[in-house]
Amino acid sequence: MKLSARNLLAGKVVEIDKGEVMAKVKLKLADGQTISALISVEAVEDLDLEVGEEATAIIKATEVMIGK
């Protein structure tokens, strides 16, 4: 995956809290900090995100996206 965003934070998925439409995904970064993003449940399913796997928080402007 190639992106123009340069603010990439690699981490491990430690929590996925799914609602009806949106899900909160928490990543634990290498330095122990956590970052959360609200993404659609559809995006979680499309990315096949699961707790315990590696993912990247991609920060562009005022949004945080999760990429895998």
C-alpha positions in Angstrom: 0.0 0.0 0.0 1.4 3.4 -1.0 0.1 6.6 0.7 0.9 10.2 0.7 0.5 10.4 4.5 3.8 10.5 6.3 2.5 10.1 9.9 2.4 6.4 10.3 2.3 4.7 13.7 2.8 0.9 13.7 1.4 -1.1 16.5 -0.6 -4.1 17.6 -4.4 -4.2 17.8 -5.3 -4.6 21.5 -9.0 -3.9 21.4 -11.9 -3.8 18.9 -15.2 -2.5 20.3 -17.9 -2.9 17.6 -21.1 -1.0 17.7 -23.9 -1.3 15.1 -22.2 1.1 12.6 -18.9 2.2 14.1 -16.0 0.4 15.8 -13.3 1.7 18.2 -10.0 0.2 17.4 -7.1 0.5 19.8 -3.5 0.0 18.8 -0.6 -0.3 21.3 2.5 1.3 19.9 6.1 0.1 20.4 6.7 2.7 23.2 3.7 1.4 25.1 1.3 4.2 24.3 -2.1 3.4 22.8 -4.0 5.2 20.0 -7.6 4.8 19.2 -9.5 5.3 16.0 -13.2 5.2 15.2 -13.8 3.5 11.9 -16.8 1.8 10.4 -17.6 -1.8 11.3 -17.6 -2.5 7.5 -13.9 -1.3 7.4 -13.0 -3.6 10.3 -14.5 -6.5 8.4 -13.0 -5.5 5.0 -9.5 -5.2 6.6 -10.2 -8.5 8.6 -8.8 -6.7 11.7 -8.3 -9.0 14.7 -6.9 -8.4 18.2 -3.3 -9.4 18.4 -2.2 -8.6 14.9 -0.1 -5.8 13.6 -1.7 -2.7 12.0 -0.8 0.9 11.3 -2.5 4.1 12.3 -2.3 6.5 9.4 -2.8 10.2 10.4 -3.7 12.7 7.7 -5.0 16.1 8.7 -7.7 15.6 11.3 -8.4 12.0 10.6 -6.9 8.7 11.8 -7.3 5.7 9.6 -6.2 2.1 10.2 -4.3 0.3 7.4 -3.2 -3.3 7.2 
